[in-house]
């Protein structure tokens, strides 16, 4: 029994030593946190929307040029969290059906800007985004707004 306990302790200890950093907290806003991966995701979305140079790698947050300072993006994310927390404190709610309808309409308008549905699909594929991901992004954005 003692050998088993020692073996288990050694296995757990070795697993702890081999653990790798998965993510990092870059900001805490009240009870919410903003992870480095959240900031990288926001920067990637800005890149896909054309706000950042296509050659900018969102994973290289610390190495962005002065025109795309990640601290400014992070500051905006913190401000959004503060507004959302205040809205929750005030018990403000959104109409989910209305949000869904607005997001679907926005997606239709985006699709209409493409010469064909195939061109839209190709652009989504190149951006590594699905149509449902894009719709969810619009829903989240509208809900937060």
C-alpha positions in Angstrom: 0.0 0.0 0.0 2.8 2.4 0.8 4.5 1.7 -2.5 1.3 2.5 -4.3 0.9 5.8 -2.5 4.5 6.8 -3.2 4.1 5.8 -6.9 0.9 7.9 -7.2 2.6 10.9 -5.5 5.5 10.5 -8.0 3.2 10.3 -10.9 1.2 13.4 -9.8 4.4 15.3 -9.2 5.8 14.4 -12.6 2.5 15.5 -14.3 2.7 18.8 -12.4 6.2 19.3 -13.6 5.3 18.6 -17.2 2.3 20.9 -17.2 2.4 23.8 -19.6 1.0 27.2 -19.5 -2.3 27.1 -21.5 -3.4 30.7 -21.1 -2.7 33.8 -19.1 -4.9 36.4 -17.4 -4.2 39.8 -18.8 -6.9 41.8 -17.0 -9.5 41.4 -14.2 -12.6 43.4 -14.3 -14.7 43.0 -11.2 -15.5 39.3 -11.1 -14.7 38.8 -14.8 -11.3 38.1 -16.4 -9.8 38.7 -19.8 -7.5 36.0 -21.0 -4.6 36.4 -23.4 -6.4 34.1 -25.8 -9.5 36.5 -25.6 -7.2 39.4 -26.6 -5.7 37.4 -29.4 -9.1 36.3 -30.6 -10.2 40.0 -30.7 -7.1 40.9 -32.6 -7.8 38.1 -35.1 -11.3 39.3 -35.6 -10.0 42.8 -36.2 -7.6 41.4 -38.7 -10.3 39.5 -40.6 -12.5 42.6 -40.6 -9.6 44.5 -42.2 -8.7 46.7 -39.2 -5.2 45.1 -38.9 -2.6 44.3 -41.5 -3.1 40.7 -42.8 0.6 40.0 -42.1 0.0 40.6 -38.4 -0.1 37.4 -36.4 -2.6 37.9 -33.5 -0.6 35.4 -31.4 2.3 37.9 -31.4 0.4 40.4 -29.3 3.5 41.8 -27.8 5.1 42.5 -31.2 2.4 44.5 -32.9 3.3 47.8 -34.5 2.5 51.1 -32.9 -0.7 51.5 -35.0 -2.3 48.4 -33.5 -1.3 48.7 -29.9 -2.8 45.7 -28.1 -3.1 47.8 -24.9 -5.7 50.0 -26.6 -7.6 46.9 -27.7 -7.4 45.5 -24.2 -8.6 48.9 -22.7 -11.6 48.7 -25.0 -12.3 45.1 -23.9 -12.1 46.2 -20.2 -14.5 49.1 -20.9 -16.9 46.6 -22.6 -16.8 44.4 -19.5 -17.5 47.3 -17.2 -20.5 48.4 -19.3 -21.8 44.8 -19.3 -21.4 44.5 -15.5 -23.2 47.7 -15.0 -26.1 46.6 -17.3 -26.3 43.4 -15.2 -26.4 45.4 -12.0 -29.2 47.4 -13.4 -30.9 44.2 -14.5 -31.1 45.3 -18.1 -32.1 42.5 -20.5 -32.1 41.9 -24.2 -34.8 40.3 -26.4 -33.1 37.2 -27.7 -35.4 36.8 -30.7 -34.8 40.4 -31.7 -31.0 39.9 -31.4 -31.2 36.7 -33.5 -33.2 38.5 -36.2 -30.8 41.4 -36.3 -27.8 39.1 -36.5 -29.4 37.1 -39.3 -30.2 40.3 -41.2 -26.7 41.6 -40.8 -25.3 38.3 -42.1 -27.7 38.5 -45.1 -26.4 42.0 -45.9 -22.8 40.7 -45.7 -23.6 37.8 -48.0 -25.3 40.2 -50.5 -22.0 42.1 -50.9 -20.4 39.0 -52.4 -20.9 38.2 -56.1 -22.0 34.7 -55.3 -22.7 32.4 -52.4 -19.6 30.4 -53.4 -17.4 33.5 -53.1 -18.8 34.1 -49.6 -18.2 30.5 -48.6 -14.6 30.7 -50.0 -13.9 33.8 -48.0 -15.3 32.2 -44.9 -13.1 29.1 -45.5 -10.0 31.3 -46.1 -10.7 33.1 -42.8 -11.2 29.7 -41.1 -14.7 30.7 -39.9 -18.0 28.9 -40.4 -21.2 30.7 -41.2 -22.6 29.7 -37.8 -19.4 31.1 -36.1 -20.0 34.4 -37.9 -23.7 34.4 -36.9 -22.8 33.7 -33.3 -20.2 36.5 -33.4 -22.9 39.0 -34.5 -25.3 37.8 -31.9 -22.6 38.2 -29.2 -21.7 41.6 -30.5 -25.3 42.8 -30.6 -26.0 41.4 -27.2 -23.1 43.2 -25.7 -24.0 46.4 -27.5 
